[in-house]
Amino acid sequence: MRLLLVNDDGIDAIGIQALAKEFEKDYELVIVAPEGQRSAASHSITLSKPILVKKLDIPGIESKAYSISGSPADCVRVALDKLVEEPVDVVLSGINLGLNIGTDVLYSGTVSAAIEGNLYKIPSMAFSCEMGKEPNCFETAAKHAKSIFEKVKEDLIKNNIVLNVNFPCIKEEDIKGIKVCKIGGIVYDYYFVENKNGEDEITLAIEGRHKEEKEEETDRFYLKEGYITVTPLHYDLTNYELMKKVKNWL
């Protein structure tokens, strides 16, 4: 089985390297990642300038690896069009440095890269891990990512879907299990801090307050309880329930 591994944190990120080391033991792997940090790039693609592609050797990893100057979605597009000659069976994205839960999935380059794979009719999985004090979080997450993948891979390929997987940053023995669940609500209450540079110019710095999850049975709720969460996603944003009503408006 041939897997394409991408991310949004960059080719040198601990998460993608932990995932690569775990998956290349049993699968053919090609790694294509941004040259630097591209978090919150969402589903942006590069249109106005050329994309620089570099072949790299990553210490401790045997798989072919490339960095590109584009976005996470560009990584998938460039890989499938130019870098991987044989068909790709599954796109893996991550492991992101930080959770992608609730409305984070709208801004996430990690999730968007997985969805980009799905646009090419390739089933995909996005992996993200909570940032915390547990030192082996990403190694633990990579092991569970592979275990989950091996359980779902046959059905994943048959159904051509995207799975969004999040891991708590806790000791392996403290993980309670896996919950398949919906995404939660708004994760942060963002606001801007204003600084005046002069009479006609200001600088705005974004700050964020983390909001508690009040609704049960969501990804945010279960992660706080010590579970790994899995949420199936799709990119069709059409609100089918409202189509007839909008037709009547017109």
N, C-alpha and C positions, 0 to 999 in steps of 0.2 A: 504494500500500500504506500502510495506517495503522498506526502503531506507538505503543505506550504505553511511556514511559520512566519508571522508578521507581528508587529506591535506598534505602539505610539510613543513609547518611552525612549526609543533609540536602540541602535545595535549593541551598545555597551551595557544596557540595563540588566540588572540582576535577574529580573523576572523572565525575560526571553531566554537567557542563558540557562537558567534552571530548567525551563521547559524543554529546551533543546537537548540537554544532557540526558533527560529522562526518556524522551521519545525516540532519540536516535539509536537507542539500544535495540529497538525492535522494528523501526520503520525507516523508510527512505525519507529524508528530510531536506528541504531547501529553505534557507532562512533569507528573508528580504525585509529589511527594517530601515526606518529613517536614520539619517546620519547623526541626528541629535534629537532632543526632546521635542515632541509634537503633541503633547497632551491637549485635550479639548479642541483638537483640530476638526472634530466631528467628521462629516462626510465630504470635506473639501478635496478638490483635485487641482493639479497644477495645469494651467492653460497658457499662461503668458510668457513662460520662459522654459528653456530646456531643463531636463532632469539629469543630474550627474549620477552615474552608477559606478560603484567601486566594488571589485571583488576583494574579499577579506579572508584572513585566517584568524579564527578566534581561538585563543589558547584553551585547551581542554575540550574542544568541540571538533568533531571530524566532518560534519556536514558542510556542504557548500553554503557560503554566506555572502550576502551583498548588502551594502548600504546604499541608500539613494537620497537625493536632496529633496524629495517630495514628501507628501503626506502619507498617513497610514493607508488610505484608500488607493493612493498612487502605488504603494508597495504591491498590492494585489494586482493592479492593472499591469504594471511593468513586468511583474513576475510571470503572469499568465501569457502576456503578449511577446515577451522577449527573452526571459531568462530560464524558463522551465520548458524543455522541449516536449516531454511526455505529459499526458493528462494528469492533472492533480485530482486526487480523490476527496480530500478534505482540507479546508483552510482552518488553521488554528491561529488565534490572535491573543497575545499576552505573554507572560502573566503581567497584567498592569500593576503598577505601583500605586495601589489605592483601589478602593471598591468602585464598581460601576453599577449602582443600584438606584432605584427610584428614577427620577427624571435625569439623572446623570447619563443615562443611555442615549439621550438626545444630543449631548455634547461630546460624548466619548469617541476618541479616535480608535480605541481598541474595539468597541462594539461596531463602529462604522466600517472598519476593515473587514470584520466578519460578515457584515451585511453586503459589502462589496463582492465578496466571494460568492454569496448567495445570488447576487445579480447575474453572475456567470453560471448559474445553475450548479454550483458546487456547495454541498453542505458545509456548515462552518460552526465553530465554537469560539466564544470569547471567554477568556479567563482573567479574573482580577482578584487581587488579594489585599485585604485590609493592611494598612500600615500600623505597626505596633512595636512593642518592646521584645516580643518573642524572636530570638535571633534566627531560628530555622524556618520561619514562616514560608518562604518561597520554595525551599526544598520540600517541605511537607505538602504545600499546595501543588507542586509539580507531580508528586507521587499520586495524589488524589485525582489530579486532572487526567493522568494517564489511566487510572483505574476507571474513572467515569467514562472516558472515551472508549475503552475496550468493552464496556457494558452496552454502550449505545450505538457503536459505529455502524453496525449492519442496518439498524432501523433508521439511523441518521441519514445514511446514503439513500435508502429507499424513499425517504420523505423529503429530502432536500430542504432542510430547515436550518435555523440558527438557534443555538443554545447559548444563553448568557449564564456563566457560572461564576460565583463569588465565594471566596474563602475567608473565614475569620482568622485573625492572627493570634492563634492560641496554640498550646502544645498539642501534639497529635493525639495523645490519649484523652484530651479534653473535648475533642470534636464529637458531637453527639450523633451525627449522621447526616443525611442528605434530605433536603426538603425541596420538592418541586412546587413553585409558588409564583404568584404574580409580583410585578414590580411595585414598590411603594410610591409614596407621594413625593413632594418636593423635598430634596435633601438639605439644601442650604437656603437661608434667607440672605441673599446678597444685597449689599449696599455699597455706596461710593463715599470715600473720604475725599473731601475737596481741599486743594491747596491753591492759593492764588499766586500766579507768576507775574502778574502785572494787572493793569486795568482791563485788558481785553483778552486775557488768557488764564486758564486754570488747568491744573493737573488733577485727574481723578484716579485714585487708587482703590481697587476693589477689595472689599473685605467680606467675610462670610461667617454667618452664625449657623452652627449645626442645629437642625430642628429634630426633636424627638419624634419617633414613629408612634402614632396613637392607634393606628389600624393594625389588627392582628393578621396573621397569615400572609404577610408580605416578605419580600427579600430582606428589607431592613429589620423587620421584627425577628425573623428566624436567625439572622446573622448575630444579632445581639444575644440570642439564646444559645449560641455556640454551634449552629448548624451550617453546613455548606448549602448554598442555594442554587437551584437550576431553574431558569425561566426561558421557555420557548418564545422567540420573537419573530415578527414579520414586518416587512417594510411597506406594505400597502396601507397608506394612511387614509384611504377612503372611509368615510363614515356611512356605511351602507344603510343604517337605520334611518338616516336623515335624508336619503336621496329623494324619496317620494315627497317628503315635506318641502324640500327646496324646489322641486319641480312645480309644486303647487304655488309657491311664492312667485315663480316666474310665469 
